[in-house]
Amino acid sequence: MPTENERKDVQKAMAYDLIRIFEREPDKTYTIAELKDLIDAYITGVQQ
């Protein structure tokens, strides 16, 4: 079982990765459904 610090590191890494995805198209506006799909794809490892 991961420690609390390891869990926080994973959360920070995920947030950073998602920021990098959003920065690919800085002028794009995402709908709630698109954000859910991006996060779901990130979690399951599907390439966008």
Buried (B, 14 or more C-beta within 10 A) or exposed (E): EEEEEEEEEEEEEEEEEBEEEEEEEEEEEEEEEEEEBBEEEBEEEEEE
